[in-house]
């Protein structure tokens, strides 16, 4: 890990259609950052990351977003009728 001085972290996230996706960049106060986003599009997204206006090494990064799973449609089959197994759908 490199302590690189003072500077702002910026992330430009682009979806597969080329549209910009809003992000929140959170300082973890341990020399790392977390990026949060919500997208409606599955597929490969591109994250261009800069620090103090300079491109971070190996940027842009790719993020493969998979379609969401609807937990309410989960079915458990093959258990004996007398056995009950809870399914956490959170």
Buried (B, 14 or more C-beta within 10 A) or exposed (E): EEEEEEEEBBBBBBBBEEEEBEBEBEEEEEEEBEBEBEBEEEEEBBBBBBBEEEEBEEBBBEBEBEEEEEEEEEEEEEEEEEEEEEEEEE
